[in-house]
Amino acid sequence: MIMESWKTRGYADEPVPEGIDIRAEIRRMCKEKNAVVMAHYYTEGVIQDIADFVGDSLALAQKAAETTADIIVMCGVHFMGETSKILCPDKKVLVPDLNATCSLAESCPAEAFADFVKAHPDHTVVSYVNTTAATKAVTDVVVTSSNARQIVESFPKDEKIIFGPDQNLGNYINSITGRKMLLWNGACHVHEKFSLEKILQLKAEHPKAKILVHPECKGPVVKVADKVGSTAALLRYSIEDEATEFIVATESGILHKMQQSAPQKTFIPAPPDDSTCACNECNYMKLITMEKLYNCLKYEWPEIEVEQSIIEKAVRPIKRMLEISSKLGI
């Protein structure tokens, strides 16, 4: 579902005044308004470079929970802004374009998921962070790809668990933990599209390259990986491992930080099935631009709004995640 476009107010496409140093103005407004800019690894490199903090979903949630800023500008997709608002209901949370939704979150409509949960009343509900606030509201604990395995393993082995919405991540967690979680049939349009054939072809062309794979990818792609992990885990591995070439099967925005962190190494984006594309991008993440970030700070809009009744229900599973993660040292 596409959110109501903020272009209706004319702000998104308002040109930045000629002669303005957009980077300097963004930093000036942040200082003036006590605003913090947070960005996900999948956004454009220029957005990551201007941000106060860059991270994956877990790190962004942790940072939002502890910030002293009055305004949080979340450069990422809509559910990330919602997560910040749930954790910080008294702060103003902005997302530069409300059309930056998430295919995975949209694959799990809250009402349908609630019906699924009601049909299995004896199950603990574990939801991936890539869900709407309303879906989190019918969840017992939220997880990210960074902590999903550890949190699932924190439950008794005979615990009956519903896992949603990412079926690929759920299958992966089942395979490495021996669990038999009941899975919702959702998926990310980016990670679903990686081509095993093309990855193996790249491997043949670069035999010394290691294959890095996000667990949202399909099982056959996961099986050929040298490292399976969250965005942050793949970044750490690429820095610390002795290999000098990597084939990266996750959203290509992470290559910016990988290249910055290890400039002497080569990072090759794994291609999708679509033969016209050289890499796999999230078109929603790419909606966040410097111009929209500038106008978002200038007008303090569009603002994320979450109903108080939803906040009260959704904050519990998020806080439970943060508490378990802290206890486990994740």
Helices and strands as residue ranges (DSSP letters): G 6-9, H 22-33, E 35-40, H 45-50, E 53-55, H 57-66, E 71-75, H 78-87, E 92-94, H 103-106, H 110-118, E 124-128, H 133-136, E 141-143, H 148-153, E 161-164, H 167-177, E 182-183, G 191-193, H 196-205, E 210-213, H 219-223, E 227-228, H 231-240, E 245-249, H 254-261, E 266-269, G 285-287, H 290-299, H 308-328
